[in-house]
Each structure stands twice: as structure tokens, then as C-alpha cells.
């Protein structure tokens, strides 16, 4: 399950950007939420919406990405 919510409502979240992003603000940022979910937002639109993903779904996504299962 995922939900779109305004990123501003996540003002207490600690956002992390990938070290591979290079600093050109052309990437996504993630924040771990107290309830176990993960919020994802566009680094170019910090006040825009964030996608909140449940913990198990986020872990499955990461596992698939690491395994190369998300290719085109």
C-alpha cells in the first residue's frame, strides 16, 4: 500500500539523498518514518508530494533493485 501526502507534513522526517546523485538536484530522497514506512520525494520539489510506502513493500522494492529484477 502507498499513499501520496504533502512532503511538508513530513517536516520532522530526516531525508537522505543517494551519494550517487552528484548534487545536481536531479534525484529522489527517502526518509524512514516512525511507523516503519518510507517516504520518497523528488529533490527538485521539496514542498511537493511525497510517496509513502509500507515497510514490507519498500524492502521488496530494494531487494528487487539490488537483484537487478527491475530492469527494462
C-alpha positions in Angstrom: 0.0 0.0 0.0 1.2 3.5 -0.7 -0.2 6.9 -0.1 0.5 10.4 -1.5 0.8 13.1 1.2 2.3 16.6 1.2 6.0 16.5 1.9 5.5 19.5 4.2 3.5 17.3 6.6 6.8 15.2 7.0 8.7 18.2 8.4 10.2 16.2 11.2 11.5 13.5 8.8 15.2 13.2 8.1 15.6 13.0 4.4 18.5 11.2 2.8 19.8 11.6 -0.8 21.9 9.0 -2.6 25.6 9.6 -2.6 25.4 8.8 -6.4 23.1 11.8 -7.1 26.1 14.1 -7.7 24.4 17.2 -6.2 22.5 18.4 -9.3 19.1 18.1 -7.5 18.0 15.5 -10.1 17.2 12.6 -7.8 14.9 11.3 -5.1 15.2 11.5 -1.4 14.0 9.0 1.2 13.0 9.2 4.9 12.3 6.4 7.3 9.1 7.0 9.2 8.4 6.1 12.8 5.7 3.7 11.9 8.1 1.6 9.7 7.2 3.1 6.3 9.4 5.0 3.9 8.6 8.4 2.3 10.0 9.2 -1.1 10.1 12.7 -2.7 11.6 14.4 -5.7 14.7 16.5 -4.7 13.6 19.3 -7.2 10.2 19.6 -5.4 10.9 19.5 -1.7 7.5 21.0 -0.9 5.7 18.8 -3.3 4.0 15.5 -2.6 5.8 12.5 -1.1 5.0 8.9 -1.7 4.7 6.8 1.5 5.4 3.1 1.1 4.8 0.5 3.7 7.9 -1.2 5.2 7.5 -4.6 3.6 6.8 -3.1 0.1 9.9 -0.9 0.4 12.1 -3.8 1.4 10.7 -5.8 -1.5 11.5 -2.9 -3.9 15.0 -2.6 -2.6 15.6 -6.3 -2.8 14.4 -6.3 -6.4 16.6 -3.4 -7.3 19.7 -5.0 -5.7 19.0 -8.2 -7.5 18.6 -6.5 -10.9 14.9 -7.5 -11.2 13.7 -4.0 -12.1 15.3 -3.7 -15.4 13.5 -2.5 -18.5 
